[in-house]
Amino acid sequence: MLREKIGEKEAQSLVEFVETKIEKEFDSKKDTLATKEDLANMRSDVIKWMFIFWVGQLAAMIAIVKLFHV
């Protein structure tokens, strides 16, 4: 359809231009997408830090109880 309106060469150039733009946009967005592996690693990091925080809170509570249980 486009060839009939603007010609073969111009239609091909337009299609190539659009494809190039789409590829560039996809490549720029590809780096920001999280894969399942990324999400699994993030989940394990969150669990690790939650555990570290929990241990710290427990140690603080034990110290407070010992301080006031004289």
Buried (B, 14 or more C-beta within 10 A) or exposed (E): EEEEEEEEEEBEEEEEEEEEEEEEEEEEEEEEEEEEEEEEEEEEEEEEEEEEEEEEEEEEEEEEEEEEEE
